[in-house]
Amino acid sequence: MVYESSSIAIVVFVLMVAGTVGLSFYLGSRARSSHGYFAAGGSIHWFVNGIAFAGDYLSAASFLGICGMIAFYGFDGFLYSIGYLAGWLVALLVIAEPLKRLGKYTFADALASKFQSDGIRTAAGFSTLVVSLVYLVPQMVGAGVLVKPLLGLAYWQGVVLVGTIVVVIVVTAGMVSTTYVQFLKGGLLVLFSLLITVLVLIRGVDVHPEGARTSPQRVTVDASGQRFIDGVRLGTGDSEQNVAPVGRVVGMADGRTSTGPVGPIAFLQAISASRIELSQTNKSTEDGRPVVEYAPRVVRGDEMMAPGNLPAFQGIRRAELFPKLDFVSLMVALFAGTASLPHILIRYYTVRDQASARKSTIVGIGAIGFFYLLTLYIGFGAMVSGALDPSDSNMAAPLLAKSFSELLFAAVSAIAFTTVLGTVSGLIVAAGGSVAHDFVAGMLGMQLNDTQMIRVAKIASIGVGAIAILAGLAFEGMNVSYLVGWAFAIAASANLPALLMLLFWKGTTKQGIIAGVVVGTIASLLWIAVCPEMFKTMYGLDPNTAWVPFSQPGLVTIPLSFLAIAIVSQATKPSQR
C-alpha cells in the first residue's frame, strides 16, 4: 500500500497548521494601516525578506512538481530548476532596485508611476489577477494530493481545506503574517531537503531485481463510478490510490548489488550505471468508461541523466521544428517569468530601501539555488526508493521521506503543505491588493480610507480563494510544474515587457504600456486555451487538431507584447513642435 493514514502525520499536520494560523492572528494586530496590510509597512529586514523570497518562490511546483519530474523523467525535471533560478538574474540585475523606487503597494504602482494613469493601473491590475489565479491552480492541486496520504481525505477535501485556511490567514494579517510564514517555511523546507539528501547519500543505491513487476496494473471504473485496481475494489477516495509502488534498481552495470554510503558525485554515477524499474501510464476507454493502465518499464540510468525523456521535452531529440520550439518557449517563459510574478514583485515593497531590495534578492537567490541543487538528489533518490506512486508524480518527495521514517514523512508533508499555504497566501494578498488599490481606488476612483481599503481587499481575497478552489478541482491530476510553466508564460508576456520598456525606452507612452499588458495577457491566455496540451488533457481531444502547433506560448506572446508597446507608443507619442 502506498498510502496509509498515520496518527503521527495527523498530529504534526495539525500542529503545523495551528501554529501558522496562530502566528497569523498574532501578527494581524500589527497590520493596522493599508501600508502595513499590503506591504508590511516596509519594515521587514532584508535577510528575513530574502528567505521569505525563497519561501514565496519555492512553491508546490518546486518541491512536489520538480522532485516528481526528476523521479519519473530524470534530468528533464532539473531543467525546470535551472530555468526558475536563471530568472532571478533578471530580478537582481534589472528589476529589484527600480521597482522599489517606483512603487508603493502593487506592481501597477510601478507601471503607473511615470504617467499617473488609471488605465495603466487597470491593465496591470487585470494581469495581476490573471497571473495570480493561474498560479494558484498548481498550488491547489499540490494541496489536494498532499492531504490524501496525510489525513486520508479525498482530493477535493484537501483543496477546500487549503483554500479555507489560506483565506483565514490573509484576512487576519495580510503581508505581515505572509512574510513571516514564508520565512519560517522557506528555512524549514531547505533544512529538511538537506536532511533528506544526506539520508539518500547514506543509503546509497541497492539492487532489488525481485521487486520488478512483469504485468501492468489496470484501474477501471464500473457503471456506478466505483474504481477497481486489477478487479479489486478501491476504498474511499477519488483517485487511483494504493497502486503498487515502483522505483527499484533491477541491475547495475558493474554487477554490484549495493553501493553503501556514497558521496554526491558517486551517487549520480551509480544511478547512471543502473537499470531502474518505473511505470508508464496508458489511458483508454472501454464501453465508454475510462481505463488507466500502469505498465512496468525498465529505463537506463544514463538515459535518465540526459534531457528528452519528459513528453514536453522529447522535442529536443526529434527532428521536427515545433517540439523544439515548445521546449525553447518554456525555457524563455521560466527565465522571464520570475521577475514578472505579482506576489514576488510586491515583496520588494516590504523592505525599507533600494539597497535592502538588492540584498534580499541576493539572499533569496542563494537559498533558492541551494534548494534546487538538493532537488536533483531528492528526485533521483525517489527514483530508486521503491516508494514511488505511479499514479501521482507530485508525491515523490514525501514518499521518499516515508521510506526512511514515518516521522520524517509527517514532517516533510506538513512542511510541503505549509509551503502551499504560504505561496497561496502571497498570491491572494497580491490579488486582493490589486482589486482594492488598482480597480476600486484606481479605475473606479473611489476615495477609500485605510480601513475601507483593507476591507475591500479582504472581501476580494475571499472571492479569489473561492475561484482558486474551483480551479484546483478542475485541474486534478496534472503535474504542478507544468501548470506553473503556463503561469510564468502569462506573467512574462503581460508584465515584463511593459516594465522593461518603461525603464529603458524613453519613447514609451501610457497607451503603449496599456496595449502591451493587455495584448500579452490575452494572447497568452488564448494560446493556452487552444494548445495541444489542453486539447489532450482538459478537452479529451486529439492534440494534433489543436489550433496552435505547440503548448508553451512565451516564445510568441512575449515578443508580441514588446511589439504592441512599440507600435502603439510610436502611434501615440506627443508631436514635436
TIDOFI-925559 format. One record per residue (C-alpha): x, y, z; residue in three letters. Coordinates in steps of 0.02 Angstrom, whole numbers, plus 50000, padded with zeros to 5 digits. Example, Ala and Ser with C-alpha at 12.3 -4.5 7.8 and 13.67 -1.06 7.14 Angstrom:
BEGIN
506154977550390ALA506844994750357SER
This chain:
BEGIN
500005000050000MET500715017049952VAL499605026850071TYR499055022850246GLU498375035850364SER499615039950503SER499215046650675SER500955054550683ILE500645063350517ALA498975069850577ILE499705076650740VAL501165085350652VAL500005092250519PHE498775099250646VAL500165107050749LEU500955114950595MET499315122350531VAL498795128050705ALA500465136650728GLY500315145150559THR498565151650591VAL499035156750769GLY500515166650701LEU499335174750577SER498145180650714PHE499585187050821TYR500405196950681LEU498725203150618GLY498655215450762SER500205224050690ARG499405227450519ALA498325242450562ARG498595252750404SER498435248550220SER500335250250202HIS500515237750343GLY499225225850269TYR499855225950089PHE501735228850114ALA502075225150298ALA502425243750324GLY504085242150233GLY504805235950398SER505445218550353ILE507315215550374HIS508195211850211TRP508805194650269PHE507075189450328VAL506365195850163ASN507685186050065GLY507215169650148ILE505375174550126ALA505775176749940PHE506345158649943ALA504795153550040GLY503675162649917ASP504565155549765TYR504835137649824LEU503045132849797SER502165116349769ALA502905116649594ALA504675117049661SER504555104149799PHE503215092449733LEU503225095149545GLY505095096149510ILE505555081749625CYS504175071349543GLY504775075649368MET506565070749411ILE505955054549492ALA504985049049337PHE505925057649195TYR507675061349259GLY508665076749210PHE507185085049121ASP506435089649289GLY508055098249338PHE507935109049182LEU506425117249264TYR507525121349414SER508835129149301ILE507525139749214GLY506745145349378TYR508425150149453LEU509075159149298ALA507555170549304GLY508185177849467TRP509635185849373LEU508365196949286VAL507575201049453ALA509265205349532LEU510095214749390LEU508605223549312VAL507055223849421ILE507445224649608ALA508015242549640GLU506995251549504PRO505415242849560LEU505695247749742LYS505985265749686ARG504435266649576LEU503085257949678GLY502195258149844LYS500955243749858TYR500745234249694THR501555230849526PHE500305242949450ALA501055257049554ASP502725254749467ALA501975254849292LEU500865269949329ALA502205279949420SER502785289749268LYS501095293649192PHE499905292749343GLN498705283549228SER497145274649290ASP497145264949127GLY498855257649166ILE498285253249342ARG496765244349273THR497765234549143ALA499115229749268ALA497785225149397GLY496975213949267PHE498615205049229SER498975203049416THR497295194749442LEU497515183149293VAL499285177849338VAL498835175449521SER497335164649479LEU498305153949354VAL499755151849476TYR498525147149613LEU497945131849515VAL499525121149537PRO499635126049720GLN497865119649750MET498245103749651VAL499775101049762GLY498705103649917ALA497445090649861GLY498735077049831VAL499605080549997LEU498055078950105VAL497655061650034LYS499095052450121PRO499165064150271LEU497375063750330LEU496565050250225GLY495425063150144LEU494855064149964ALA495735075849842TYR494305088449838TRP494275089350027GLN496115094050029GLY495845108049903VAL494385115250002VAL495365113850165LEU496855123450097VAL495765136850020GLY494865139550184THR496435140350291ILE497315152350173VAL495845164250167VAL495875164550357VAL497745168550356ILE497575182550228VAL496025190350306VAL496805190650479THR498505198250443ALA498945201450261GLY500765203550211MET501475204150388VAL500905186450426SER501265180450250THR503075186450259THR503495177650422TYR502575161950372VAL503615161950212GLN505205164950312PHE504875150150426LEU504315137950295LYS505685143150173GLY507005139650303GLY506195123250356LEU505995117450176LEU507855119850138VAL508365111950303LEU507295096350282PHE507775094650098SER509595094450154LEU509175081150283LEU508325070150152ILE509805072350034THR511035066850169VAL509945051450206LEU509875047250019VAL511775047750008LEU511975037250165ILE510785024050097ARG511605023949926GLY510925012849787VAL510314995049815ASP509804982049684VAL508094973749706HIS507794963149550PRO506394953349633GLU505404969449655GLY505094972249470ALA503324969649404ARG503044959649246THR501234964349209SER500294980749209PRO499024986249338GLN497334991549272ARG496225004549356VAL494435002949291THR492785011449330VAL491115002449336ASP489415009449289ALA489145016749463SER490815025849461GLY491685013949581GLN493545011449544ARG494464994849542PHE496314990149533ILE496524973549442ASP494734969549490GLY494954973849674VAL493774987249737ARG494615003249797LEU494245010949966GLY493595028549997THR494415041549886GLY494305049149714ASP495955044349632SER497005029249586GLU497665027449762GLN498635012449827ASN499285005849662VAL500864995749686ALA502385006949715PRO503805007349588VAL505585014049580GLY506814999749604ARG508544996549536VAL508504979649448VAL510334979049400GLY511964988449393MET513244988249253ALA514694982949363ASP513724968549444GLY513644976349617ARG512074974049723THR512374988849838SER513475004349842THR513345007850027GLY513535026050081PRO514155036949938VAL514635054949902GLY513635066749790PRO514605062749631ILE514705043949663ALA512825043349692PHE512455050849521LEU513745039149442GLN512885024149523ALA511185029849456ILE511945031949284SER512595013949287ALA510925006549342SER509374999149261ARG507825005649350ILE506034999349355GLU504755013449336LEU503005014249263SER502175020849106GLN500375027149110THR499215022448968ASN497435029148961LYS495995022048858SER494135018648867THR493115002548874GLU491245003048850ASP491335021848863GLY492175021249035ARG493985026349072PRO495355013549096VAL497075018349161VAL498495005849143GLU500135007149238TYR501334996749134ALA503074992449203PRO504564999149107ARG506424997449137VAL507485012649097VAL509355015249087ARG510085027049214GLY511235035449089ASP509735039648980GLU508855047449130MET510375058549155MET510115066048983ALA508685077748928PRO507245072348818GLY506285059648924ASN504855070848982LEU503475071148849PRO503555090148841ALA505455089248812PHE505535074948688GLN505655087748550GLY507475090148599ILE507855073148520ARG506655074648373ARG506965082248203ALA505295091348194GLU505325110248224LEU503785113048333PHE504265101148476PRO505935110048487LYS505065126948491LEU503945120748631ASP505485117248738PHE506315133848696VAL504685142948732SER504575135148905LEU506365139948948MET506055157848891VAL504495158848999ALA505395151949153LEU506835164049129PHE505735179349101ALA504305174649217GLY505185175649386THR505365194549380ALA503565196149325SER502595186749458LEU501495198649559PRO501725190049727HIS503615191049702ILE503595209149642LEU502595215649791ILE503895208449910ARG505085222449857TYR503925234549947TYR504105225750114THR505885232050142VAL506495249550184ARG507535254850034ASP508295250049867GLN509895243049944ALA508835231450053SER507875225849899ALA509515221149814ARG510215212049967LYS508615202449998SER508645196749816THR510435190149837ILE509935180549994VAL508425173449902GLY509505167749755ILE510705158849873GLY509325149549965ALA508365145249807ILE509915139349712GLY510455128049856PHE508715120649867PHE508635116949680TYR510295107949690LEU509555097049826LEU508035092849717THR509205083549599LEU509665071249738TYR507905070349809ILE507195066549637GLY508465053049593PHE508365046349770GLY506485044349748ALA506775036049580MET507675021549665VAL506735021649832SER505435008449787GLY504105020249855ALA503515029949701LEU501655031249668ASP501465028449480PRO499775037249480SER500425053549555ASP502145060549519SER501835075049638ASN502045063549790MET503845058049752ALA504705068449886ALA503505064650030PRO503505046049988LEU505405046149983LEU505385053450158ALA504155039750209LYS505375026450150SER506555032450288PHE505325035150431SER503515039250467GLU504025054350570LEU505075061550429LEU503625058650309PHE502465067950428ALA503665082550448ALA504065084050262VAL502235082750211SER501725095750340ALA503105107450279ILE502575104650099ALA500785108450150PHE501355124450237THR502335128550079THR500695128049984VAL499865138750118LEU501235151750110GLY501285153149920THR499395153749906VAL499345167150042SER500575177949946GLY499595176049785LEU497945180349867ILE498705195649953VAL499325201449783ALA497635198449701ALA496635206249843GLY497775221349849GLY497615223549662SER495715223649672VAL495695236349813ALA497105247549756HIS497065246249566ASP495235243249524PHE494185250749663VAL495295265349712ALA496145267349543GLY494965263149400MET493335267249491LEU494095282349578GLY493285278449745MET494075287549892GLN494455274250022LEU495245276650191ASN496415263350262ASP495025253550346THR493945253250190GLN495385248150076MET495855233650188ILE494025228350197ARG493875228150007VAL495495218149992ALA494875205350118LYS493225203250026ILE494175201349862ALA495315188549944SER493815177849992ILE493215178349811GLY494935174149741VAL495075159749864GLY493415152649806ALA493935153649623ILE495595145249666ALA494675130749748ILE493595127949594LEU495095128949477ALA496085116649585GLY494665104149570LEU494595106149381ALA496455102549353PHE496635087149462GLU498005075249405GLY499115087449308MET500925089249361ASN501055105549457VAL502685111149374SER501865110149202TYR500435121249262LEU501675133549336VAL502535134849167GLY500935142249097TRP500815154749241ALA502605160249208PHE502225162249023ALA500725173449058ILE501695183949184ALA503185185749067ALA502055190748922SER500985203149018ALA502145211349143ASN503985210449096LEU503925219148925PRO502945233748999ALA504125235749145LEU505715234549039LEU505065246648909MET504555259049044LEU506275258149123LEU507365258148968PHE506445266148821TRP506045284648834LYS504825283548690GLY503595272748788THR501875280548811THR500495276148931LYS499445269548787GLN500895258248737GLY501035251348914ILE499175247548919ILE499245239048749ALA500735228348796GLY499965222148959VAL498265218448881VAL498975210248724VAL500215199648823GLY498895193748946THR497515189748822ILE498655182248688ALA499465170148810SER497785165048883LEU497055161748711LEU498605151948658TRP498475140648811ILE496615138148784ALA496865130848610VAL498555122248631CYS498885103448609PRO499085100048796GLU497375107548836MET496595097848692PHE497305081548761LYS497145084048950THR495625095148976MET494545092948820TYR494905074548784GLY495255078648601LEU496635073748481ASP498095085748516PRO498525085448331ASN496925095148298THR497425109548414ALA497355126948341TRP499185131048381VAL500695119948348PRO501455119248523PHE500855121548702SER502025134448781GLN501555152148723PRO503025162748784GLY504075162048626LEU502655170248530VAL501725180748659THR503215189248744ILE503865196848579PRO502055200948534LEU501885211348693SER503505220748656PHE502895223848478LEU501225230448539ALA502085242748657ILE503255248848520ALA501905251048387ILE500625259448499VAL501935270548580SER502525276448410GLN500735279848357ALA500315289648516THR501935299048552LYS501735317948575PRO502045328048419SER503665337848414GLN503465356348381ARG
